[in-house]
Amino acid sequence: MIDELNRDDAFAERVAKPLRAPERADETFEARVLTAVQAAGRKGAHQPVAAGTWWLRPRTVRVTPLAALALAAALSAVVLGSASLVRRAAYRELLPTAQAASPDTVHVVRFVFVDSNARSVSIVGAFNGWEKNATMLYPTGKSGVWSVSIPLDAGRHEYAFIVSDAKGEHWIADPLGEPVHDEYGTESSAIFVGTQT
């Protein structure tokens, strides 16, 4: 077995010895390479660029770690800023609104309540006889946001929310509505629908 290994080593050495020998280029090698490089450069420099294809060419962009960090910070600021604007715009859409309408128009008012701890939310007012389960709000799909749309006559309407959570049931005035107090000191909210006279 040792003889076989020695023979393999000798064979490998015989094959490798000529591969290790330095290669000598002829005297014209350098001139031929330079001529080929110059010709390739002239050919590429005079080629017309087809319209609209310059941006398809691959490019190498080198960025320092500090510049990359600054770019990432600027990009995240833009993303977070736009997300904040989208959230504000979405919340404005959810706010209770009433718009002026002609006398023969149905006024549909959307009421929104936000509470991530709420298990159920209903709205009470003169429009439903102050019955706590007559008009339920439904989850909108956004965490803690409840909503319902109610057709109302033109005029002023008082209302409040009945919220059920882990601590029980609570009477809550709309934090975005006009606050009103009855003769017993109970706080509710008011909304005007249609034109105010």
C-alpha positions in Angstrom: 0.0 0.0 0.0 2.8 2.4 0.8 4.3 1.6 -2.6 1.0 2.6 -4.3 1.0 5.9 -2.4 4.6 6.7 -3.3 3.8 5.9 -7.0 0.7 8.3 -6.8 2.9 11.0 -5.3 5.5 10.6 -8.0 2.9 10.7 -10.7 1.3 13.8 -9.3 4.7 15.5 -9.1 5.5 14.6 -12.7 2.2 16.1 -13.8 2.4 19.2 -11.7 6.1 20.1 -12.5 5.4 21.5 -16.0 2.3 23.3 -14.7 4.4 25.2 -12.2 6.9 26.3 -14.8 6.6 30.1 -15.7 5.1 30.9 -19.0 7.0 33.2 -21.3 5.1 35.4 -23.7 6.6 36.4 -27.0 7.8 39.9 -27.6 4.7 40.9 -29.6 2.2 39.8 -26.9 2.1 43.2 -25.1 1.6 45.1 -28.3 -1.2 42.8 -29.5 -3.1 43.2 -26.1 -2.8 47.0 -26.1 -4.0 47.2 -29.7 -7.1 44.9 -28.9 -7.9 47.0 -25.8 -7.7 50.3 -27.8 -9.9 49.0 -30.6 -12.5 47.8 -28.2 -12.5 51.2 -26.4 -12.9 53.0 -29.7 -15.8 50.7 -30.8 -17.7 51.2 -27.6 -17.2 55.0 -27.5 -18.7 55.6 -30.9 -21.7 53.3 -30.6 -24.9 55.3 -30.6 -27.1 54.8 -27.6 -30.6 53.7 -28.5 -33.3 56.0 -27.1 -34.6 54.8 -23.8 -32.0 52.0 -23.3 -29.4 53.9 -21.3 -31.2 53.2 -18.0 -31.2 49.4 -18.8 -27.4 49.2 -18.6 -26.0 47.8 -15.4 -24.2 50.2 -13.1 -22.2 49.9 -10.0 -23.0 52.3 -7.2 -20.7 52.5 -4.2 -22.1 53.9 -1.0 -20.3 54.4 2.3 -21.9 52.8 5.4 -22.6 56.3 6.7 -24.3 57.4 3.5 -26.3 54.2 3.5 -27.4 54.8 7.1 -28.5 58.4 6.2 -30.4 57.1 3.1 -32.2 54.5 5.2 -33.1 57.1 7.9 -34.4 59.5 5.3 -36.5 56.7 3.6 -37.9 55.6 7.0 -38.8 59.2 7.8 -40.7 59.5 4.5 -42.5 56.2 5.1 -43.4 56.9 8.7 -44.5 60.5 7.8 -46.8 59.3 5.0 -48.2 56.5 7.2 -49.1 59.2 9.8 -50.8 61.3 7.2 -52.8 58.2 6.0 -53.8 57.4 9.6 -55.0 61.0 10.2 -57.0 61.1 6.9 -58.5 57.7 7.7 -59.6 58.9 11.2 -61.1 62.1 9.8 -63.2 59.9 7.6 -64.5 58.1 10.6 -65.5 61.2 12.6 -69.3 61.8 13.0 -70.3 64.3 10.3 -73.5 66.0 9.2 -73.9 67.9 6.0 -76.5 70.3 4.9 -79.1 68.8 2.6 -82.4 69.8 1.0 -85.6 69.2 3.0 -86.4 66.0 1.0 -83.0 64.5 1.5 -82.4 61.6 3.9 -79.6 62.5 6.4 -77.4 59.5 7.1 -75.0 60.2 9.9 -72.1 58.0 10.7 -71.2 57.7 14.4 -67.8 56.3 15.4 -66.5 55.3 18.7 -62.9 54.2 19.5 -62.1 52.0 22.4 -59.8 49.0 22.2 -61.2 47.5 25.4 -64.8 47.6 24.3 -66.7 44.3 23.9 -69.8 46.0 22.5 -70.9 49.5 21.8 -74.4 50.9 21.3 -75.7 54.4 20.8 -78.7 55.9 22.6 -80.7 59.1 21.8 -84.1 60.5 21.2 -84.0 59.0 17.7 -84.2 55.5 19.2 -86.1 56.2 22.4 -82.9 56.0 24.5 -83.1 52.2 24.3 -79.6 50.8 25.0 -79.7 47.8 22.6 -81.8 49.4 19.8 -78.8 50.7 17.8 -75.6 48.7 18.0 -72.2 49.8 16.6 -70.2 47.3 14.7 -66.4 46.7 14.6 -64.9 48.3 11.5 -62.0 45.9 11.1 -59.6 48.5 12.6 -58.5 47.7 16.1 -60.9 49.2 18.6 -63.0 51.2 16.1 -66.8 50.8 16.2 -69.2 52.4 13.8 -72.9 52.7 12.7 -74.7 54.9 10.2 -78.2 56.2 11.2 -80.8 58.1 9.2 -81.8 61.2 11.1 -84.2 64.1 10.6 -82.7 67.6 10.2 -82.1 69.3 13.5 -80.3 68.9 16.8 -79.9 65.4 18.3 -78.6 64.5 21.7 -76.9 61.1 22.1 -74.4 59.0 24.1 -72.6 55.7 23.8 -73.2 52.7 26.0 -69.9 50.7 26.2 -69.5 47.3 27.6 -66.0 46.2 28.6 -64.4 43.9 31.2 -65.4 46.4 34.0 -69.1 46.6 33.1 -71.3 49.0 31.2 -70.5 52.7 30.9 -72.4 55.8 29.7 -69.9 57.8 27.6 -70.4 61.1 25.9 -68.8 61.3 22.4 -65.4 62.8 23.0 -65.6 64.5 19.6 -69.1 65.8 20.0 -70.6 68.9 21.5 -71.0 68.2 25.3 -74.4 68.8 26.9 -75.7 68.2 30.4 -79.2 67.3 31.5 -80.9 68.5 34.7 -79.3 65.5 36.6 -75.8 66.4 35.5 -75.5 63.5 33.1 -73.2 64.4 30.2 -74.2 63.5 26.6 -73.3 64.9 23.2 -75.2 66.9 20.6 -75.0 66.9 16.8 -76.7 69.2 14.3 -78.0 67.6 11.1 -78.9 69.7 8.1 -78.9 73.5 8.3 -78.9 75.2 11.7 -81.6 77.8 12.2 
